[in-house]
């Protein structure tokens, strides 16, 4: 019958994986909690810094929107001109 080799390979793989699990050094490495973890202290942003950041992000977003619109318009013109050239 077909399939004996593949079943033997699957059984060997399962046996090897089982053996690897028993040889792990830290069996409880994934157990635990964050009760004793120290949190980092980051400086607070001033309102002036926040307003500068807000203005910079608005400017960047505006540039990205204009860039995307120009790209879309150029591609649309190319597609329409291609369509008109080949079909009319």
PyMOL Python script that loads the backbone (N, CA, C, O; Angstrom):
from pymol import cmd

cmd.read_pdbstr("""\
ATOM      1  N   UNK A   1       0.827  -1.183   0.000  1.00  0.00           N
ATOM      2  CA  UNK A   1       0.000   0.000   0.000  1.00  0.00           C
ATOM      3  C   UNK A   1       0.874   1.250   0.000  1.00  0.00           C
ATOM      4  O   UNK A   1       2.002   1.246   0.494  1.00  0.00           O
ATOM      5  N   UNK A   2       0.332   2.295  -0.556  1.00  0.00           N
ATOM      6  CA  UNK A   2       1.057   3.552  -0.581  1.00  0.00           C
ATOM      7  C   UNK A   2       0.894   4.319   0.721  1.00  0.00           C
ATOM      8  O   UNK A   2      -0.096   4.152   1.433  1.00  0.00           O
ATOM      9  N   UNK A   3       1.868   5.155   1.024  1.00  0.00           N
ATOM     10  CA  UNK A   3       1.739   6.031   2.180  1.00  0.00           C
ATOM     11  C   UNK A   3       2.492   5.576   3.400  1.00  0.00           C
ATOM     12  O   UNK A   3       2.533   6.306   4.390  1.00  0.00           O
ATOM     13  N   UNK A   4       3.111   4.360   3.377  1.00  0.00           N
ATOM     14  CA  UNK A   4       3.819   3.905   4.577  1.00  0.00           C
ATOM     15  C   UNK A   4       5.010   4.800   4.876  1.00  0.00           C
ATOM     16  O   UNK A   4       5.279   5.118   6.034  1.00  0.00           O
ATOM     17  N   UNK A   5       5.724   5.207   3.831  1.00  0.00           N
ATOM     18  CA  UNK A   5       6.905   6.049   4.034  1.00  0.00           C
ATOM     19  C   UNK A   5       6.550   7.403   4.615  1.00  0.00           C
ATOM     20  O   UNK A   5       7.242   7.909   5.499  1.00  0.00           O
ATOM     21  N   UNK A   6       5.476   7.987   4.122  1.00  0.00           N
ATOM     22  CA  UNK A   6       5.097   9.305   4.629  1.00  0.00           C
ATOM     23  C   UNK A   6       4.570   9.219   6.053  1.00  0.00           C
ATOM     24  O   UNK A   6       4.810  10.124   6.853  1.00  0.00           O
ATOM     25  N   UNK A   7       3.861   8.154   6.382  1.00  0.00           N
ATOM     26  CA  UNK A   7       3.367   7.991   7.755  1.00  0.00           C
ATOM     27  C   UNK A   7       4.536   7.736   8.711  1.00  0.00           C
ATOM     28  O   UNK A   7       4.534   8.244   9.832  1.00  0.00           O
ATOM     29  N   UNK A   8       5.522   6.965   8.286  1.00  0.00           N
ATOM     30  CA  UNK A   8       6.690   6.725   9.128  1.00  0.00           C
ATOM     31  C   UNK A   8       7.447   8.020   9.366  1.00  0.00           C
ATOM     32  O   UNK A   8       7.936   8.266  10.469  1.00  0.00           O
ATOM     33  N   UNK A   9       7.542   8.847   8.333  1.00  0.00           N
ATOM     34  CA  UNK A   9       8.208  10.139   8.458  1.00  0.00           C
ATOM     35  C   UNK A   9       7.449  11.045   9.428  1.00  0.00           C
ATOM     36  O   UNK A   9       8.061  11.728  10.249  1.00  0.00           O
ATOM     37  N   UNK A  10       6.129  11.052   9.336  1.00  0.00           N
ATOM     38  CA  UNK A  10       5.316  11.872  10.244  1.00  0.00           C
ATOM     39  C   UNK A  10       5.489  11.403  11.682  1.00  0.00           C
ATOM     40  O   UNK A  10       5.626  12.225  12.588  1.00  0.00           O
ATOM     41  N   UNK A  11       5.484  10.084  11.902  1.00  0.00           N
ATOM     42  CA  UNK A  11       5.666   9.557  13.256  1.00  0.00           C
ATOM     43  C   UNK A  11       7.045   9.903  13.800  1.00  0.00           C
ATOM     44  O   UNK A  11       7.172  10.252  14.974  1.00  0.00           O
ATOM     45  N   UNK A  12       8.079   9.813  12.968  1.00  0.00           N
ATOM     46  CA  UNK A  12       9.435  10.158  13.398  1.00  0.00           C
ATOM     47  C   UNK A  12       9.521  11.635  13.764  1.00  0.00           C
ATOM     48  O   UNK A  12      10.154  11.994  14.757  1.00  0.00           O
ATOM     49  N   UNK A  13       8.894  12.485  12.972  1.00  0.00           N
ATOM     50  CA  UNK A  13       8.911  13.918  13.257  1.00  0.00           C
ATOM     51  C   UNK A  13       8.216  14.217  14.578  1.00  0.00           C
ATOM     52  O   UNK A  13       8.718  15.012  15.372  1.00  0.00           O
ATOM     53  N   UNK A  14       7.072  13.595  14.823  1.00  0.00           N
ATOM     54  CA  UNK A  14       6.364  13.803  16.093  1.00  0.00           C
ATOM     55  C   UNK A  14       7.198  13.327  17.275  1.00  0.00           C
ATOM     56  O   UNK A  14       7.231  13.989  18.312  1.00  0.00           O
ATOM     57  N   UNK A  15       7.871  12.189  17.134  1.00  0.00           N
ATOM     58  CA  UNK A  15       8.715  11.655  18.199  1.00  0.00           C
ATOM     59  C   UNK A  15       9.881  12.600  18.482  1.00  0.00           C
ATOM     60  O   UNK A  15      10.201  12.864  19.641  1.00  0.00           O
ATOM     61  N   UNK A  16      10.512  13.106  17.427  1.00  0.00           N
ATOM     62  CA  UNK A  16      11.629  14.035  17.600  1.00  0.00           C
ATOM     63  C   UNK A  16      11.173  15.332  18.266  1.00  0.00           C
ATOM     64  O   UNK A  16      11.873  15.859  19.132  1.00  0.00           O
ATOM     65  N   UNK A  17      10.017  15.849  17.876  1.00  0.00           N
ATOM     66  CA  UNK A  17       9.501  17.074  18.501  1.00  0.00           C
ATOM     67  C   UNK A  17       9.200  16.848  19.975  1.00  0.00           C
ATOM     68  O   UNK A  17       9.472  17.723  20.797  1.00  0.00           O
ATOM     69  N   UNK A  18       8.644  15.693  20.325  1.00  0.00           N
ATOM     70  CA  UNK A  18       8.375  15.364  21.718  1.00  0.00           C
ATOM     71  C   UNK A  18       9.674  15.326  22.525  1.00  0.00           C
ATOM     72  O   UNK A  18       9.723  15.806  23.657  1.00  0.00           O
ATOM     73  N   UNK A  19      10.726  14.752  21.933  1.00  0.00           N
ATOM     74  CA  UNK A  19      12.014  14.694  22.607  1.00  0.00           C
ATOM     75  C   UNK A  19      12.615  16.074  22.797  1.00  0.00           C
ATOM     76  O   UNK A  19      13.240  16.341  23.823  1.00  0.00           O
ATOM     77  N   UNK A  20      12.435  16.951  21.827  1.00  0.00           N
ATOM     78  CA  UNK A  20      12.952  18.309  21.959  1.00  0.00           C
ATOM     79  C   UNK A  20      12.256  19.064  23.080  1.00  0.00           C
ATOM     80  O   UNK A  20      12.898  19.841  23.787  1.00  0.00           O
ATOM     81  N   UNK A  21      10.962  18.854  23.256  1.00  0.00           N
ATOM     82  CA  UNK A  21      10.232  19.525  24.323  1.00  0.00           C
ATOM     83  C   UNK A  21      10.759  19.124  25.698  1.00  0.00           C
ATOM     84  O   UNK A  21      10.834  19.961  26.597  1.00  0.00           O
ATOM     85  N   UNK A  22      11.123  17.858  25.872  1.00  0.00           N
ATOM     86  CA  UNK A  22      11.583  17.409  27.179  1.00  0.00           C
ATOM     87  C   UNK A  22      12.985  17.906  27.490  1.00  0.00           C
ATOM     88  O   UNK A  22      13.387  17.877  28.653  1.00  0.00           O
ATOM     89  N   UNK A  23      13.746  18.360  26.501  1.00  0.00           N
ATOM     90  CA  UNK A  23      15.121  18.797  26.703  1.00  0.00           C
ATOM     91  C   UNK A  23      15.255  20.305  26.886  1.00  0.00           C
ATOM     92  O   UNK A  23      16.373  20.810  26.987  1.00  0.00           O
ATOM     93  N   UNK A  24      14.163  21.019  26.930  1.00  0.00           N
ATOM     94  CA  UNK A  24      14.249  22.466  27.093  1.00  0.00           C
ATOM     95  C   UNK A  24      14.805  22.798  28.462  1.00  0.00           C
ATOM     96  O   UNK A  24      14.425  22.187  29.461  1.00  0.00           O
ATOM     97  N   UNK A  25      15.714  23.775  28.506  1.00  0.00           N
ATOM     98  CA  UNK A  25      16.346  24.140  29.773  1.00  0.00           C
ATOM     99  C   UNK A  25      15.372  24.881  30.679  1.00  0.00           C
ATOM    100  O   UNK A  25      15.259  24.581  31.867  1.00  0.00           O
ATOM    101  N   UNK A  26      14.684  25.835  30.110  1.00  0.00           N
ATOM    102  CA  UNK A  26      13.758  26.648  30.906  1.00  0.00           C
ATOM    103  C   UNK A  26      12.336  26.260  30.548  1.00  0.00           C
ATOM    104  O   UNK A  26      11.757  26.807  29.609  1.00  0.00           O
ATOM    105  N   UNK A  27      11.781  25.336  31.278  1.00  0.00           N
ATOM    106  CA  UNK A  27      10.422  24.877  30.958  1.00  0.00           C
ATOM    107  C   UNK A  27       9.381  25.931  31.293  1.00  0.00           C
ATOM    108  O   UNK A  27       8.328  25.993  30.659  1.00  0.00           O
ATOM    109  N   UNK A  28       9.669  26.753  32.279  1.00  0.00           N
ATOM    110  CA  UNK A  28       8.713  27.778  32.693  1.00  0.00           C
ATOM    111  C   UNK A  28       9.134  29.157  32.199  1.00  0.00           C
ATOM    112  O   UNK A  28       8.804  30.163  32.826  1.00  0.00           O
ATOM    113  N   UNK A  29       9.853  29.216  31.094  1.00  0.00           N
ATOM    114  CA  UNK A  29      10.360  30.498  30.602  1.00  0.00           C
ATOM    115  C   UNK A  29       9.225  31.427  30.180  1.00  0.00           C
ATOM    116  O   UNK A  29       9.357  32.646  30.280  1.00  0.00           O
ATOM    117  N   UNK A  30       8.132  30.874  29.717  1.00  0.00           N
ATOM    118  CA  UNK A  30       7.038  31.714  29.238  1.00  0.00           C
ATOM    119  C   UNK A  30       6.016  32.026  30.319  1.00  0.00           C
ATOM    120  O   UNK A  30       5.073  32.780  30.079  1.00  0.00           O
ATOM    121  N   UNK A  31       6.188  31.465  31.488  1.00  0.00           N
ATOM    122  CA  UNK A  31       5.268  31.740  32.582  1.00  0.00           C
ATOM    123  C   UNK A  31       5.774  32.937  33.378  1.00  0.00           C
ATOM    124  O   UNK A  31       6.977  33.192  33.410  1.00  0.00           O
ATOM    125  N   UNK A  32       4.882  33.663  34.010  1.00  0.00           N
ATOM    126  CA  UNK A  32       5.295  34.791  34.828  1.00  0.00           C
ATOM    127  C   UNK A  32       4.388  35.979  34.627  1.00  0.00           C
ATOM    128  O   UNK A  32       3.372  35.910  33.936  1.00  0.00           O
ATOM    129  N   UNK A  33       4.784  37.069  35.251  1.00  0.00           N
ATOM    130  CA  UNK A  33       3.982  38.284  35.143  1.00  0.00           C
ATOM    131  C   UNK A  33       4.902  39.492  35.061  1.00  0.00           C
ATOM    132  O   UNK A  33       6.124  39.369  35.151  1.00  0.00           O
ATOM    133  N   UNK A  34       4.309  40.633  34.894  1.00  0.00           N
ATOM    134  CA  UNK A  34       5.053  41.881  34.826  1.00  0.00           C
ATOM    135  C   UNK A  34       4.947  42.650  36.144  1.00  0.00           C
ATOM    136  O   UNK A  34       5.072  43.875  36.149  1.00  0.00           O
ATOM    137  N   UNK A  35       4.723  41.964  37.244  1.00  0.00           N
ATOM    138  CA  UNK A  35       4.526  42.635  38.527  1.00  0.00           C
ATOM    139  C   UNK A  35       5.785  43.370  38.977  1.00  0.00           C
ATOM    140  O   UNK A  35       5.687  44.454  39.552  1.00  0.00           O
ATOM    141  N   UNK A  36       6.952  42.809  38.730  1.00  0.00           N
ATOM    142  CA  UNK A  36       8.196  43.427  39.200  1.00  0.00           C
ATOM    143  C   UNK A  36       8.926  44.194  38.105  1.00  0.00           C
ATOM    144  O   UNK A  36      10.065  44.616  38.305  1.00  0.00           O
ATOM    145  N   UNK A  37       8.302  44.379  36.974  1.00  0.00           N
ATOM    146  CA  UNK A  37       8.949  45.075  35.869  1.00  0.00           C
ATOM    147  C   UNK A  37       8.973  46.569  36.135  1.00  0.00           C
ATOM    148  O   UNK A  37       8.011  47.132  36.657  1.00  0.00           O
ATOM    149  N   UNK A  38      10.081  47.209  35.774  1.00  0.00           N
ATOM    150  CA  UNK A  38      10.206  48.648  35.951  1.00  0.00           C
ATOM    151  C   UNK A  38       9.781  49.357  34.677  1.00  0.00           C
ATOM    152  O   UNK A  38      10.171  48.965  33.578  1.00  0.00           O
ATOM    153  N   UNK A  39       8.997  50.380  34.825  1.00  0.00           N
ATOM    154  CA  UNK A  39       8.545  51.149  33.673  1.00  0.00           C
ATOM    155  C   UNK A  39       9.516  52.305  33.445  1.00  0.00           C
ATOM    156  O   UNK A  39       9.998  52.907  34.404  1.00  0.00           O
ATOM    157  N   UNK A  40       9.798  52.612  32.206  1.00  0.00           N
ATOM    158  CA  UNK A  40      10.685  53.720  31.863  1.00  0.00           C
ATOM    159  C   UNK A  40       9.936  55.035  32.021  1.00  0.00           C
ATOM    160  O   UNK A  40       8.733  55.112  31.774  1.00  0.00           O
ATOM    161  N   UNK A  41      10.654  56.058  32.431  1.00  0.00           N
ATOM    162  CA  UNK A  41      10.083  57.397  32.550  1.00  0.00           C
ATOM    163  C   UNK A  41      10.502  58.209  31.334  1.00  0.00           C
ATOM    164  O   UNK A  41      11.692  58.428  31.106  1.00  0.00           O
ATOM    165  N   UNK A  42       9.530  58.652  30.562  1.00  0.00           N
ATOM    166  CA  UNK A  42       9.800  59.458  29.393  1.00  0.00           C
ATOM    167  C   UNK A  42       9.401  60.905  29.695  1.00  0.00           C
ATOM    168  O   UNK A  42       8.460  61.140  30.453  1.00  0.00           O
ATOM    169  N   UNK A  43      10.104  61.866  29.112  1.00  0.00           N
ATOM    170  CA  UNK A  43       9.765  63.268  29.376  1.00  0.00           C
ATOM    171  C   UNK A  43       8.412  63.633  28.756  1.00  0.00           C
ATOM    172  O   UNK A  43       8.034  63.117  27.704  1.00  0.00           O
ATOM    173  N   UNK A  44       7.720  64.501  29.408  1.00  0.00           N
ATOM    174  CA  UNK A  44       6.426  64.961  28.912  1.00  0.00           C
ATOM    175  C   UNK A  44       6.644  66.013  27.829  1.00  0.00           C
ATOM    176  O   UNK A  44       7.572  66.818  27.916  1.00  0.00           O
ATOM    177  N   UNK A  45       5.800  66.005  26.826  1.00  0.00           N
ATOM    178  CA  UNK A  45       5.883  66.989  25.752  1.00  0.00           C
ATOM    179  C   UNK A  45       5.169  68.267  26.186  1.00  0.00           C
ATOM    180  O   UNK A  45       4.091  68.226  26.778  1.00  0.00           O
ATOM    181  N   UNK A  46       5.791  69.389  25.881  1.00  0.00           N
ATOM    182  CA  UNK A  46       5.172  70.671  26.214  1.00  0.00           C
ATOM    183  C   UNK A  46       4.124  71.000  25.158  1.00  0.00           C
ATOM    184  O   UNK A  46       4.172  70.463  24.052  1.00  0.00           O
ATOM    185  N   UNK A  47       3.180  71.875  25.486  1.00  0.00           N
ATOM    186  CA  UNK A  47       2.175  72.276  24.486  1.00  0.00           C
ATOM    187  C   UNK A  47       2.807  72.884  23.234  1.00  0.00           C
ATOM    188  O   UNK A  47       2.288  72.710  22.131  1.00  0.00           O
ATOM    189  N   UNK A  48       3.922  73.595  23.398  1.00  0.00           N
ATOM    190  CA  UNK A  48       4.613  74.187  22.249  1.00  0.00           C
ATOM    191  C   UNK A  48       5.162  73.084  21.323  1.00  0.00           C
ATOM    192  O   UNK A  48       5.037  73.179  20.102  1.00  0.00           O
ATOM    193  N   UNK A  49       5.758  72.060  21.900  1.00  0.00           N
ATOM    194  CA  UNK A  49       6.273  70.953  21.109  1.00  0.00           C
ATOM    195  C   UNK A  49       5.134  70.221  20.393  1.00  0.00           C
ATOM    196  O   UNK A  49       5.258  69.824  19.234  1.00  0.00           O
ATOM    197  N   UNK A  50       4.041  70.058  21.105  1.00  0.00           N
ATOM    198  CA  UNK A  50       2.894  69.370  20.495  1.00  0.00           C
ATOM    199  C   UNK A  50       2.326  70.157  19.323  1.00  0.00           C
ATOM    200  O   UNK A  50       1.957  69.574  18.303  1.00  0.00           O
ATOM    201  N   UNK A  51       2.254  71.481  19.462  1.00  0.00           N
ATOM    202  CA  UNK A  51       1.725  72.297  18.368  1.00  0.00           C
ATOM    203  C   UNK A  51       2.672  72.270  17.174  1.00  0.00           C
ATOM    204  O   UNK A  51       2.215  72.232  16.031  1.00  0.00           O
ATOM    205  N   UNK A  52       3.995  72.291  17.418  1.00  0.00           N
ATOM    206  CA  UNK A  52       4.952  72.194  16.316  1.00  0.00           C
ATOM    207  C   UNK A  52       4.828  70.853  15.603  1.00  0.00           C
ATOM    208  O   UNK A  52       4.864  70.787  14.374  1.00  0.00           O
ATOM    209  N   UNK A  53       4.683  69.804  16.372  1.00  0.00           N
ATOM    210  CA  UNK A  53       4.524  68.468  15.800  1.00  0.00           C
ATOM    211  C   UNK A  53       3.245  68.381  14.975  1.00  0.00           C
ATOM    212  O   UNK A  53       3.227  67.796  13.892  1.00  0.00           O
ATOM    213  N   UNK A  54       2.170  68.976  15.506  1.00  0.00           N
ATOM    214  CA  UNK A  54       0.891  68.963  14.808  1.00  0.00           C
ATOM    215  C   UNK A  54       0.996  69.701  13.477  1.00  0.00           C
ATOM    216  O   UNK A  54       0.491  69.222  12.462  1.00  0.00           O
ATOM    217  N   UNK A  55       1.644  70.858  13.474  1.00  0.00           N
ATOM    218  CA  UNK A  55       1.810  71.626  12.247  1.00  0.00           C
ATOM    219  C   UNK A  55       2.666  70.869  11.230  1.00  0.00           C
ATOM    220  O   UNK A  55       2.358  70.858  10.038  1.00  0.00           O
ATOM    221  N   UNK A  56       3.736  70.239  11.705  1.00  0.00           N
ATOM    222  CA  UNK A  56       4.616  69.491  10.811  1.00  0.00           C
ATOM    223  C   UNK A  56       3.882  68.306  10.188  1.00  0.00           C
ATOM    224  O   UNK A  56       4.038  68.025   9.000  1.00  0.00           O
ATOM    225  N   UNK A  57       3.082  67.616  10.999  1.00  0.00           N
ATOM    226  CA  UNK A  57       2.332  66.477  10.482  1.00  0.00           C
ATOM    227  C   UNK A  57       1.272  66.908   9.483  1.00  0.00           C
ATOM    228  O   UNK A  57       1.053  66.233   8.478  1.00  0.00           O
ATOM    229  N   UNK A  58       0.614  68.028   9.754  1.00  0.00           N
ATOM    230  CA  UNK A  58      -0.373  68.544   8.805  1.00  0.00           C
ATOM    231  C   UNK A  58       0.278  68.878   7.474  1.00  0.00           C
ATOM    232  O   UNK A  58      -0.265  68.571   6.413  1.00  0.00           O
ATOM    233  N   UNK A  59       1.467  69.520   7.539  1.00  0.00           N
ATOM    234  CA  UNK A  59       2.184  69.883   6.325  1.00  0.00           C
ATOM    235  C   UNK A  59       2.584  68.634   5.539  1.00  0.00           C
ATOM    236  O   UNK A  59       2.418  68.586   4.320  1.00  0.00           O
ATOM    237  N   UNK A  60       3.106  67.634   6.229  1.00  0.00           N
ATOM    238  CA  UNK A  60       3.506  66.387   5.568  1.00  0.00           C
ATOM    239  C   UNK A  60       2.302  65.681   4.945  1.00  0.00           C
ATOM    240  O   UNK A  60       2.383  65.181   3.822  1.00  0.00           O
ATOM    241  N   UNK A  61       1.196  65.642   5.671  1.00  0.00           N
ATOM    242  CA  UNK A  61      -0.012  64.994   5.146  1.00  0.00           C
ATOM    243  C   UNK A  61      -0.545  65.725   3.923  1.00  0.00           C
ATOM    244  O   UNK A  61      -0.989  65.097   2.962  1.00  0.00           O
ATOM    245  N   UNK A  62      -0.501  67.056   3.959  1.00  0.00           N
ATOM    246  CA  UNK A  62      -0.965  67.846   2.829  1.00  0.00           C
ATOM    247  C   UNK A  62      -0.106  67.549   1.594  1.00  0.00           C
ATOM    248  O   UNK A  62      -0.626  67.373   0.492  1.00  0.00           O
ATOM    249  N   UNK A  63       1.219  67.495   1.796  1.00  0.00           N
ATOM    250  CA  UNK A  63       2.119  67.179   0.684  1.00  0.00           C
ATOM    251  C   UNK A  63       1.847  65.781   0.136  1.00  0.00           C
ATOM    252  O   UNK A  63       1.852  65.576  -1.078  1.00  0.00           O
ATOM    253  N   UNK A  64       1.614  64.833   1.019  1.00  0.00           N
ATOM    254  CA  UNK A  64       1.353  63.457   0.572  1.00  0.00           C
ATOM    255  C   UNK A  64       0.047  63.390  -0.217  1.00  0.00           C
ATOM    256  O   UNK A  64      -0.029  62.687  -1.225  1.00  0.00           O
ATOM    257  N   UNK A  65      -0.975  64.110   0.229  1.00  0.00           N
ATOM    258  CA  UNK A  65      -2.261  64.108  -0.476  1.00  0.00           C
ATOM    259  C   UNK A  65      -2.114  64.734  -1.861  1.00  0.00           C
ATOM    260  O   UNK A  65      -2.646  64.206  -2.837  1.00  0.00           O
ATOM    261  N   UNK A  66      -1.396  65.854  -1.956  1.00  0.00           N
ATOM    262  CA  UNK A  66      -1.195  66.515  -3.244  1.00  0.00           C
ATOM    263  C   UNK A  66      -0.400  65.595  -4.167  1.00  0.00           C
ATOM    264  O   UNK A  66      -0.721  65.475  -5.350  1.00  0.00           O
ATOM    265  N   UNK A  67       0.618  64.958  -3.642  1.00  0.00           N
ATOM    266  CA  UNK A  67       1.433  64.043  -4.445  1.00  0.00           C
ATOM    267  C   UNK A  67       0.589  62.888  -4.973  1.00  0.00           C
ATOM    268  O   UNK A  67       0.690  62.532  -6.147  1.00  0.00           O
ATOM    269  N   UNK A  68      -0.242  62.302  -4.114  1.00  0.00           N
ATOM    270  CA  UNK A  68      -1.099  61.198  -4.541  1.00  0.00           C
ATOM    271  C   UNK A  68      -2.119  61.647  -5.580  1.00  0.00           C
ATOM    272  O   UNK A  68      -2.393  60.921  -6.536  1.00  0.00           O
ATOM    273  N   UNK A  69      -2.682  62.838  -5.396  1.00  0.00           N
ATOM    274  CA  UNK A  69      -3.658  63.348  -6.362  1.00  0.00           C
ATOM    275  C   UNK A  69      -3.010  63.581  -7.715  1.00  0.00           C
ATOM    276  O   UNK A  69      -3.590  63.237  -8.745  1.00  0.00           O
ATOM    277  N   UNK A  70      -1.803  64.168  -7.731  1.00  0.00           N
ATOM    278  CA  UNK A  70      -1.109  64.404  -8.997  1.00  0.00           C
ATOM    279  C   UNK A  70      -0.781  63.087  -9.689  1.00  0.00           C
ATOM    280  O   UNK A  70      -0.937  62.968 -10.905  1.00  0.00           O
ATOM    281  N   UNK A  71      -0.336  62.114  -8.936  1.00  0.00           N
ATOM    282  CA  UNK A  71      -0.038  60.804  -9.502  1.00  0.00           C
ATOM    283  C   UNK A  71      -1.287  60.170 -10.101  1.00  0.00           C
ATOM    284  O   UNK A  71      -1.234  59.606 -11.194  1.00  0.00           O
ATOM    285  N   UNK A  72      -2.400  60.259  -9.397  1.00  0.00           N
ATOM    286  CA  UNK A  72      -3.670  59.722  -9.895  1.00  0.00           C
ATOM    287  C   UNK A  72      -4.100  60.431 -11.170  1.00  0.00           C
ATOM    288  O   UNK A  72      -4.537  59.787 -12.123  1.00  0.00           O
ATOM    289  N   UNK A  73      -3.978  61.743 -11.191  1.00  0.00           N
ATOM    290  CA  UNK A  73      -4.393  62.505 -12.373  1.00  0.00           C
ATOM    291  C   UNK A  73      -3.523  62.144 -13.569  1.00  0.00           C
ATOM    292  O   UNK A  73      -4.036  61.956 -14.673  1.00  0.00           O
ATOM    293  N   UNK A  74      -2.216  62.044 -13.362  1.00  0.00           N
ATOM    294  CA  UNK A  74      -1.316  61.686 -14.458  1.00  0.00           C
ATOM    295  C   UNK A  74      -1.647  60.292 -14.980  1.00  0.00           C
ATOM    296  O   UNK A  74      -1.716  60.086 -16.192  1.00  0.00           O
ATOM    297  N   UNK A  75      -1.848  59.347 -14.092  1.00  0.00           N
ATOM    298  CA  UNK A  75      -2.192  57.992 -14.516  1.00  0.00           C
ATOM    299  C   UNK A  75      -3.541  57.949 -15.230  1.00  0.00           C
ATOM    300  O   UNK A  75      -3.697  57.228 -16.216  1.00  0.00           O
ATOM    301  N   UNK A  76      -4.509  58.709 -14.742  1.00  0.00           N
ATOM    302  CA  UNK A  76      -5.819  58.743 -15.385  1.00  0.00           C
ATOM    303  C   UNK A  76      -5.711  59.311 -16.788  1.00  0.00           C
ATOM    304  O   UNK A  76      -6.335  58.792 -17.713  1.00  0.00           O
ATOM    305  N   UNK A  77      -4.927  60.372 -16.963  1.00  0.00           N
ATOM    306  CA  UNK A  77      -4.737  60.960 -18.290  1.00  0.00           C
ATOM    307  C   UNK A  77      -4.061  59.958 -19.214  1.00  0.00           C
ATOM    308  O   UNK A  77      -4.442  59.837 -20.378  1.00  0.00           O
ATOM    309  N   UNK A  78      -3.067  59.240 -18.714  1.00  0.00           N
ATOM    310  CA  UNK A  78      -2.386  58.232 -19.524  1.00  0.00           C
ATOM    311  C   UNK A  78      -3.332  57.108 -19.938  1.00  0.00           C
ATOM    312  O   UNK A  78      -3.306  56.673 -21.089  1.00  0.00           O
ATOM    313  N   UNK A  79      -4.144  56.647 -19.037  1.00  0.00           N
ATOM    314  CA  UNK A  79      -5.081  55.564 -19.350  1.00  0.00           C
ATOM    315  C   UNK A  79      -6.117  56.030 -20.361  1.00  0.00           C
ATOM    316  O   UNK A  79      -6.423  55.314 -21.315  1.00  0.00           O
ATOM    317  N   UNK A  80      -6.647  57.204 -20.161  1.00  0.00           N
ATOM    318  CA  UNK A  80      -7.651  57.732 -21.096  1.00  0.00           C
ATOM    319  C   UNK A  80      -7.032  57.948 -22.470  1.00  0.00           C
ATOM    320  O   UNK A  80      -7.641  57.609 -23.485  1.00  0.00           O
ATOM    321  N   UNK A  81      -5.822  58.513 -22.510  1.00  0.00           N
ATOM    322  CA  UNK A  81      -5.189  58.740 -23.817  1.00  0.00           C
ATOM    323  C   UNK A  81      -4.859  57.416 -24.495  1.00  0.00           C
ATOM    324  O   UNK A  81      -5.002  57.305 -25.713  1.00  0.00           O
ATOM    325  N   UNK A  82      -4.430  56.432 -23.758  1.00  0.00           N
ATOM    326  CA  UNK A  82      -4.174  55.097 -24.305  1.00  0.00           C
ATOM    327  C   UNK A  82      -5.455  54.506 -24.878  1.00  0.00           C
ATOM    328  O   UNK A  82      -5.459  53.965 -25.983  1.00  0.00           O
ATOM    329  N   UNK A  83      -6.547  54.613 -24.118  1.00  0.00           N
ATOM    330  CA  UNK A  83      -7.852  54.108 -24.565  1.00  0.00           C
ATOM    331  C   UNK A  83      -8.292  54.810 -25.843  1.00  0.00           C
ATOM    332  O   UNK A  83      -8.717  54.160 -26.798  1.00  0.00           O
ATOM    333  N   UNK A  84      -8.190  56.133 -25.861  1.00  0.00           N
ATOM    334  CA  UNK A  84      -8.630  56.886 -27.038  1.00  0.00           C
ATOM    335  C   UNK A  84      -7.753  56.578 -28.252  1.00  0.00           C
ATOM    336  O   UNK A  84      -8.264  56.491 -29.369  1.00  0.00           O
ATOM    337  N   UNK A  85      -6.471  56.415 -28.058  1.00  0.00           N
ATOM    338  CA  UNK A  85      -5.552  56.147 -29.165  1.00  0.00           C
ATOM    339  C   UNK A  85      -5.832  54.804 -29.822  1.00  0.00           C
ATOM    340  O   UNK A  85      -5.834  54.707 -31.049  1.00  0.00           O
ATOM    341  N   UNK A  86      -6.068  53.770 -29.028  1.00  0.00           N
ATOM    342  CA  UNK A  86      -6.223  52.434 -29.578  1.00  0.00           C
ATOM    343  C   UNK A  86      -7.656  52.067 -29.959  1.00  0.00           C
ATOM    344  O   UNK A  86      -7.858  51.152 -30.756  1.00  0.00           O
ATOM    345  N   UNK A  87      -8.639  52.746 -29.418  1.00  0.00           N
ATOM    346  CA  UNK A  87     -10.022  52.340 -29.678  1.00  0.00           C
ATOM    347  C   UNK A  87     -10.819  53.343 -30.519  1.00  0.00           C
ATOM    348  O   UNK A  87     -11.950  53.052 -30.908  1.00  0.00           O
ATOM    349  N   UNK A  88     -10.253  54.507 -30.802  1.00  0.00           N
ATOM    350  CA  UNK A  88     -10.990  55.467 -31.627  1.00  0.00           C
ATOM    351  C   UNK A  88     -10.139  55.992 -32.740  1.00  0.00           C
ATOM    352  O   UNK A  88     -10.599  56.812 -33.535  1.00  0.00           O
TER     353      UNK A  88
END
""", "prot")
cmd.dss("prot")
cmd.show_as("cartoon", "prot")
cmd.util.cbc("prot")
cmd.orient("prot")
